[in-house]
Amino acid sequence: MLSVSSLAAAAGLFLAALPVETAADPQESAVRLSVVKIFATKRSPDVTRPWKTRDPHEISGSGVVIEGQRILTNAHVAEYASRIYVQPDQSSEKLTAKVEAIAPGIDLAVLKLADPTFFEKHPPLPRATELPEVKDVVHVYGYPQGGESLSITRGIVSRIEFDVYYYDTSGVRVQVDAAINPGNSGGPALVDDRMIGIIFSRLDQSDNIGYIIPSEEIELFLKDISDGKYEGKPAIFDEYQTLENDAIRAKLKLDKTTTGIMIWEPYRSEESYPLKPWDILTKIGDHDIDNTGMVQVKDNLRLRFKYFAQKLARNNLVPLEVIRSGRRMTIQLPVSSKRDSVMQFLNGRYPSYFIWGPLVFSTATENFVHEFDDGSAAQDWYPYFAHRHSPLVTRANDRPKFEGEELVIVASAIFPHQVSKGYSDPYADVVDKVNGTKIRNLRHLVETLRDAADEYVVISFAGKDSEVLVFNRQETLDATEEILNENSIRKQCSSDLQAIWDRK
């Protein structure tokens, strides 16, 4: 057993071995000046009551000063924020900020301060120009829950991947094992004295698995918004499968030296689209694609081949080498920042809506469908809608059949009123026709109801087991204002539809 003096000596050696990170350390002091705490009051959309927002709630996150007198943080910290304040380290002052640019898909946002003099004493943090290496020691800065002062945790880079972030947006993400908690979001991660990225997520129900948006993705975002608007990352949406199976390789007459992936569903079907079913993608730019869809990026780092789409795209075209019917050729593949889908994500917007009598109409979005994923009945909603052949299920991954197509839904429970007496609630039903006219989108629905001249309006729905609703047109128009007043609804429709309805 060690004596007290021996224990003291051992403790002294242990403490001496720990890295010294104090405010007296010039590097540490510089980082502290650049990291801020962010307070936001958020008003998220209520897709089941689209005429209002959800009750305001307060959140906090972290941010870091970057060039151009700006603060970088996560989109999920600033999205739908009605008020944003920034607080420097070791200060009680909260500075008013606003969102300058935001990209919910890649989870990045830039804030501007009302008082730019803040930046005179808070310089930007230098960023690394390359991806880190696995095993690099990383320090994470931010303001997580559990205290008020700046928190610093330490770990290593454990993995680098190209994967999906949010809203069909993919990008490089760096996994670290430093302790990360709510409130760290938007805080910088440093290797040596340079920022390698900012924290954006952690893996729940796991021990110390957190994710960083690397500087490479930050640079793409900042370049995109340099013209004052965010257009999004170029991406490849064609469906493919690996070429590991011997039978499929034999059918395609591929020798062992040929590697690549096979296209089984091109993103577009028109004849002019350069990819066809059974095409074999062998290269993206000059980079060989292996039989699992991976490319060698650098020593000890392989990523999905789609990683190079965002690096090689010029004028929304990416060069590919393909084998078609045994012949090699080079094509220019058109890429886009958003997957065409009849149901989109709100992606930072508020839902449009129109109230006509007891019915609230809106556009079907992925956000609306995800409302059914929560709660005790979550596992039952998909079979229920599938049984009824609801387009919310049958067309979930469809591209629009024509330009501007939307699925129009009854977005809220039917309001009780004399005009709706005896009708079952059509909540979440998709509108098919109004007085025999096939409805193309929400704007078209408003125009059709606006221009209706018959005594009665007949509304039918797509799928099975939905009633046909018949309303006396004038009685329903008269009832609308009464229903709005009874339910304390200020506006009959969202501002984008008001001018259309008024154009009678």
N, C-alpha and C positions, 0 to 999 in steps of 0.2 A: 504494500500500500504506500502511495506517495505521501510525503509529509506536506504540511500546509505550505511551507516555503517552496517545495518542489512544484506543487500545484500552481502557485502564483507564478513561478518562473515559466512553467509550461503555458499558462494562460497568456503571459506576456509574449512568448514566441508565437502563439497562435494569432494574437491580435496584430503583431507586427507583420504577419504574413498576409493579412487582409489588405485589399487595395484601399488606399486612402482617397476618399472622395468627399472633400469638404468644400465649403464656399471659398476657401483660400486657394484652391486649385484653379488656375486660370481657365483650363478647359471646362471644368465643371461650372464655373461662374458664367462662362459664355453660354453654355447650354441652358442654364436656369433663366437667363435673360430672354431666351428665345421661346420657351415653353409657357403656354398660358392655359388657364382654366376657362371653359366656356359654359355659360348658362343659357338655356333656351326654354322658351315657353312655346309648346307645340299645340297646334290645332289640326289634328289628323282628320281626313275625310271619313264620313260615316256613309258607306256605300248602301246601307239598308235604309237610311234616311237621308238621301242625298241633298235635301234642301238645307241641311245644317252640318256643322262639324262636330266631332266628338268633344267632350269637355276638355278644356285646356289642362295640360299637365306639364310639370317642370322636369327637365332632365339636365344633367351636366356631362361634359365631356372634356376633351383636351384638344389643343391645337399647337401649331408651331409657326413661327414667323418665317416667311420666305421672301424672295426678292419681289420688288415692285410694291413695297409697303402693303403686303397682304398676309393673311393668316390662312394656313392650310389645315383642314380638318376632314372628318368623315361626312358624307352626305347624310347619313342617318342621324347625325347630331343636329344638322341645320335644316333638314327637310321639314316642310310645313311649319317652320318656326315663325311665330308672329313677333317675337322679341328675342334678341340675342345680345348677350353681354360677354365681354372678355375681361378676365382678371389676371394681371401679371403675378408672378411669383413674389411672395412676401409683400403683398399689397392688399389693401382693403378696397381699392378703387375698382369699380366695374365700368368698363367703357362700352358705349353703344356700338354695335356692329350690324352689318347687313350682308346678305348673301350676294356676292358678285357673280358667281358661276357655280353650277352644281351638276353632278353626274351620278344619279342614284345607282345606275347599273354597276359602275366601277367603284362606287361609294367614296367619292371625293367631292369636296366643296372648297371654295375660296371665299373668305370673308374680307370685307373692307371696313375700316373703322371710321367713325364720324370725325374723330380727332387724329389726324395723321402724325402729330408731334410725338405720339407714343413710340414711333419707330426710330426716333433720334437716339434713344437709349436702348433699343431692343433690336439688334441686327438680325438679318436672316441667318439661318443655320445652313452651313455648307452641306451639299448632298453628294453622295457617291455617284459615280458615273457608270459603275458596273454592278452586276448582281453580286451579292456576297457569296462566300464559299461555305459549304456545309462544315460545321464545327467552329465557324467564327464565333468569338465571344461577342454577345450583343447586350447592350444596356437599353432598357425601356423606360421612358420618362412619361409621366402623366399624373392625373388626379383621380385615381380610383376611389371607390367607396371605402369607408373605414377611417377617414381622416381628412383634414383640410389642406395640409401642406403637400408640396411636390413629392411624389413617390418615385423611387428608382429601383428597378429590379434587374437581375442579371441572369443570363442563360446563354444558350448557344443556338445557332442556326441548325435546325435538324432536318429540314427538307425544303426543296424548291419544286414547285409544280405549276403547270398551266391548267387552270380549271375554271369552273363557272363561279362567278361572284353572285350577282343578282340580275333578275329580269333578262335572262338569256345572254348576259354579257360575260365573256370569259377574259381572263388575264393571268399574268404571273402572280403567284402568291408565295410568300416565304413563311415557313412554319418555324416557330421558336418555342423553346421550353421555359422562357422567363414567365414568372407569375403575372397574369393579366386578369383584370377584373372590370366590371362595369364602371365607366368613368375614364378608363384608359383610352377609349376610342379617340383617335385623332392625334394621340401623342407620338413623338418621334422615337424611332429605334436607331441606335448608333452602334457602329462598329468602328473602333478606334475613335477618331474625332469627327467622323462624317455620318450624316443621316443616311441610312440605307432604305428608309421608308417610314410609314406611319401605321400604327396599330389599327385594325378594323374589326377583329372578331376573335372569339375564343371558342373552342369545342366544348360544349356542355357535357357534363357527366364524364369528364376525363381529367387527368392530372397534368396541368401546365402544358396544354397545347393551344397556342395562340397563333394568329396569322397577321402578317404585315403586308401592306400594299407597297411594293418596292419602288425605289426612285425611278426605275424605268417606266413604270405605269404612270407615275406622277408627271414625268416629262411629257409623255404622250398627251395627257390631259391638259397640261398647261399650254402646250403647242396648239391643241385643238381650240382652246378658248381665247387664243391671242387675237382673233378677229372679232371678239365680243360675243360669240355664240358657241354653244357646244353642239357638235354634230354627231359625235359618237365614234366608236372604234370600228374599223372595217373587220368583218368576220365572215367565215365560211359556214354555210348552213346545210350543205349537202350531207346526206346520210351515207355512211360507209360501213364496211365490215373488214375485219382483219383477213390476212391471207396465210394463216397458220395451218389450215386444214389441208391434208394431202389431196383429198378428192377434188376440192375446188381448184387447187393449183394444177392438177392434172387436166381438168376440163378446160382451163384457160391456157394450157400448154406452156406453163411457166417453168423454167429450169431453176435450180437451186440458187443461182447467182442473182436472180431477179427478185427484188423486194418492192413492197408497196402495199397499198390498200385498194379495195374494190368499191366502186360506187354502186350502191344498189337502189338509191332513190335520189336523183338529181333534185336540187332545190327548185328548179323551174322545169316545166315540161315543154315549153315552146321549142320549135325546131332550131331557132337561132342560138339557144343556150349551148355553150361549148362542151358541157359534160353530158355524157349519156350513160344509161345503165350498163354495167359490166366494164366500164372504163377502169383501168388500173392506174392509180396515181403513184408515180415512182419518185418524183422530185417536186419540191416547192422552191422556186428559184434554183439555186445550185445545191440545195440540201437534200440528200437522199432520205427517203421515207422508208422506215423498216416495216416488217410485216405486221406490226401492231399499231402503226400510225405514229411512231415516235421519230424524232430527229435529234441528231447530236448537236447541241448548242455550243458546248465547250467541254474540256476534259471533265469527266465525272458528272456531266449534266445532260440528261436527255429530257426533252419536253414534247408535248403533243405537236404534231406538224402545224396545227392551226396557229401556233404561236407566231409563225413567220408571216401570217397574213397581215398583222398589224405593223410589221416592220418592212414588208416588201411592197405593200399596196401603193400604187401610183395612179392617180385619176380613177380610183376605185377599181383597179384591175390588179390581179396577182398572177405572176407567171407560174405555170405548172407544166411538168412533163407527164404525159399519159401514154399508156399502151392501149390501142383500140384495134381489135381484130388482128393482133400480132404486130401491128405497126406503131412505132414510136412517133410521137408528135408533141409539139409545144403549143399550149393554148394560153390565152389570157382570160382568166376567170373573173367575172364581175363580182364584187363583194359589196356588202352593205352593212350599216351599223345596227339595223333592226330587222328581226325576222318578221316577214309578212304573216299576220295571223288575224283571223276574224275576231278574236278576243285579245286585246292588248292589256298591258299593265298600265295603271295610272301614271306611274313613273314621275311622281312629284306633282301631278295635276289633281284638281278636284273634279268629281264626276259631274257631267251635265245631267239635267233632269227636266221633266215637264209634267205638270200636274193637270189632269183633265178630269173634272168631277171627282170620283172616289179613287182614281187610279194614279199612281206615280210611275212614270215611265223613265227609264234610263238606258244606258248602253251596257251590255254585258261585258265585263272586264275580268281579267284574271283575279283582280282584287276581290270582286264580288263572289266569284266561285270559291276563293279561299276562305270566305266567311264560314263556309260549311265544314271546314276542316277542324274547327274547334268545338269543344263541348262534348257532352255525353253521347250525342247522336251522330258524331262525326263519321263513324264507320258505316253508318246506314245511308248517308246522303247519296253516294255514288250509285249503289244498286237502285235506290228510289228513282233517281233521275234517268238511269239507264232503262229501267222498266217502262218508264213513260216516254222513252225515245226523245228525251229533251235534247235540243241542240247544244245545251250547256255541256253535254257529254258527247253526243254523236259528232259534234263539230269542234270539239275542244282544240284540236291541233290543225284545223283546216286553214288554208289560205283563203282570202276573200275570193268569191266567185266573180266579182266585178269590182271596179274601182269604187271605193267609198262604202263597201258593204259593212254593215254592223248588225249584230244581234240586239234587238230592242226587247227589254225585259220589263216586267212589272217589278219594280225594285223594292217595294215596301208593302206591308200588309194593306189590304183594301180598307179605306176609311168607311166607317159605318155611316149610312145615310139612306134616306128613302129610295133614292135612285138605284142603290145597289142591293135592295132587299131581296133575300132569297138566293143570292149568288154565292158560290163557294169562293174562297180567297184564291186569286190567281197569282199569288206571290211567287216570284222566280219563274213564271211562265214566259216563254218567248213569243212575242207577237208575230203572227203569220200575215194576216190580212185585216184591213179596215175597209168595210163596205166593198169587199171583193178585190181591193187593190193590194198587191203584194208590197209589203213594207221593206224598203231597202236599207234604211238607217234611221236614226232618231230624228234628224232634221226632216226627212221625208214623212215620218209619222206626224210631226207637228204641222207640216204643210197640208197633209191629207185631212187632218181634223179641222184645220183652219178653213179649208175650202169646201168642206162637206156641206151639202145643201139639202140632203134628204131629211125627212122628218126623224128617221131613226138612224143610229150609228151601230153597226154590227162589227164586233171585234172578235176575231178567231185567233187561236194559238197553235203553234207548231207542236208536233208530238201527239201523244195519246192521253186520254183521260182528262182533258181540259174542257170546261164548258165554253159555249159560245155566249158572249155577253152582248145584250141588246140594250141600248140606252136611247131614250128620247133626247134628241140632240139639244133642243132649247132648254129643256128642264135640267140637263146636265151642265150646260153652260151657266145657267142661273145658280146651280148648286155649288159650282166651283168656288166662288168667292165666300160663300157660307162655310164651306169645308176648310178653306184657308184660315178664316177667322177662328173657327172652333178649335183648330189645332195650332194656333199661334205661328202660322207660316207666313213670312213677310212677302215672299215672291212666288208667283206661280211657276216660274221656270228660271233656269240659270241664265246668266246674262248673254251667253252666246246664242240662245234661242229666242230671246225676247223680241228682237227685231223681226224675226221670221213670223212669230205669232201675231205681232202687231200689223203686219203687212196684209191687211184684209181688203 
